[in-house]
C-alpha cells in the first residue's frame, strides 16, 4: 500500500460494501479534517464504505498538511496546468479505493472540500467519470466545463466564503445547467470557507432524490 493510501482514514468498512464514499480534504489539511463529513455520510448509509483520502504531497503552505497541487503563485492561467498534472494520481487513487470496496463508478460518490472539490469537479468532466456523484464543498472548476460531465454534480457553498467567492459556484451551476448536466447548487447563509452541517442538511434531500 502506498504512503498516500496508508495515511487515508477508513471511517466505515462494511463487510460487503454496496457503495463507496471518498472524501477529499483541502490544501494544507489532512484526512482527519474530513472525519465529521465522513461520519455524516456513514450515518446516512450503513452499506457504504467511507474513506477520508490523504492527498499525496506535503503541503508547501502548511508544515503538517498535504496537497494535490501547490497553490503558491497559482493564477487563473496556471491553475488548470497544475490540476492536470495531479489528475492521473487522483484518478488512480479513486480507482484504488473502488477496487478495495469492490464497487464500480456508478456506486461511487466523491465529496471534496476546496482543493479536493477542484480535483473532483475536474475529474468528472470526462464521460468516463470516476464517480457517478460529485459533491463539491466550497470549491470551483479550474476551468468551466465545455461538455456535459459524466456525473451528477452537487455544489455546496457558504455565502460568507471569503476564500472561494460564491460567484464561482453560481458560474459553475449556470454552465452546468446550460450543458444539460444533472446539477444542483445549495447556498448556506452565513457559512464561510468550511464544511458545515447546514450544507449537509441541504444536501440530504438531493441525495435521496
N, C-alpha and C positions, 0 to 999 in steps of 0.2 A: 504494500500500500504506500502511495506517495505521501510526502510530508503534508501536502495540501489536504488529502483525504483523511489522514490520521488526525489532523488538527480540527477537522469538522466535528460537529456535535450531533449525534443521533438522539433526537428528542423523543421520538416514539418509534418502536420497532415491533410491529405486529408479526406474529408467526408467519402469516401468509398475506403480505400487503396486497391490497386491491388498487391502491393509488399511491402516488409519491408527491410530497410537497417539499420543495427545495427553497431555502431562504438564503438570500444573498445580501450581506451587510454592506454598509457604506465605506467610503475610502477612509483609511486611518483607524478603522474599527476592527472588531474581532467577532467571531461567531457567537460569543456569549451575549453580544448586544441584541441579537435577534431571538433570544430564548423566549421572551414574553410573547412575541409574534408567533413563534413556533408552538407555544402552549395553547394559544387561541386556536390554531389550525388543528392541533391534536385533540382538543376538546370537541370540536365540531365533527371530527371524522375519525372514529376509532380504528377504521380499517386502513388508514393512510400511514405510510412511513414518512416521518417528518425529520428533515435534516437541516441544520444550520451550517452552511458551507463556509469553509475558510478560503478567503482569497489567496492567490498563490505567492504574492510578492510582499516583502517587507515594505511598509509604507515609508515614503520619504517626507511625510508631513506629521507623522506621529511615531514616537520611538517604539511603542509596543504594538502598533496597529499593522494592518495589512491592506493590500490594494490589488485591483486588477490592472490598473494603469496609473501612471503618475499624473498628478494634477498640477505639478509645478510648471508654470509657464503655459498652461493649457489655454487655448483660444478657440473661437468658433472655426478657425481654419484648420487647426491641427487635432481637434478632439476626435474626429472620425478616424484619422490615421491611427491614433493610439488605441481606440476601440477595436479596429480591425486587427491590429497586431495581437491583442489579447484574446480575440474571439476563438481561435482554434482551441486553446486550452479551456476556455469557458464551455465550449460545446463538448469537449472530451470529458469535462467534469460532470456535466449533466448526464452524459451517456454512461459514465461510471456508476452514478447513483441509480440510474434507471436499471442497469444490469444488476446491481445489488438488490434492488426491490423486486426485480422480475416483472417490470411493467413497461409498457410502450409509451410513446409520446402522448397518445390520446388520453392516458390516465396520469399525466404528469402536470403539475402546477408549479411554476416558478414565481416566487414573490421576492422582489428586490427593493431595497431601500437606497435612494440616492445613486451612488455609482453602481450598486447592484441592480438598480432599476434600469439604468442606462444599458448595461450589458444585456439584461433580459429583453428589453424592448428591441434592441438591435438584433439580438439572436432570432427574434420572431419575425423578422422581415421576410425570411425565405418561406416558400411553400412548404419546405421540409423543416418547419419549426421544431425545436427540440422538446417543446411542451405545448399542450393544447390550450393552456390558460396561463396568461401572464398578469400578475398583479404588480403594478409599478407604484411604489410609495415614494412620494416626493422626488420623482425622477423626471427624465426628459429623454428625447431622442438626441443622438449625436447629430443626425440629420433627419429631417422629417421623411417618412416613407413615401415612395412613389408608386407602390403597388400594394394591393390588399395583403396584409400579413396572414401567415398561416396559423394564427392563434387568436383566441378571444383575448381582448386587452381590457383590463380594468385599471383605470387611473385613479389614484387616491392622492389628494393634495390638501395641505392646510392653507387657508387664505392669509395666514400671517408668516408664511415661509419667506425668510429673508435670504436664503441661500439659493434655492431653486424657485424663482418667481412663478407665481400661479399662472402668469401669461403663457409659460411654456406648456403647462398642462392643457390649457384651453387650445393652444395652437395644435398640439398633438391630437386632441379629440376632434377638432374641426377637420384636420386632414384625414383621420381615420374614418370619420363619417363620410367624407367626400369619396373615399376609396371603397365604400360599402363594407367596411370591416364590422365585425361584432365587437363593439367597444362601448365602454361606459366611463363617465367621469363623475366622481363624488368629491365635493369640497367640504372640508371640516372647518367650521368657523372658529377663529381664534387659535388654531393649531399652527405651530411653527414647523421647523425642519426636523421632523421626528416621526416615527411610527406612533400612533396614538389610538387608544381604544375607541374614540369617536369615529375614526376612519373605518374600523372593522365592524362597527355597528352598521355603517352604511354599506359595507361590502357584503355582509351576510346575505341579504335578500338577492343580491346579484348572483352569488354563487349558487343559491338554491334554485334560481331560475335557470 
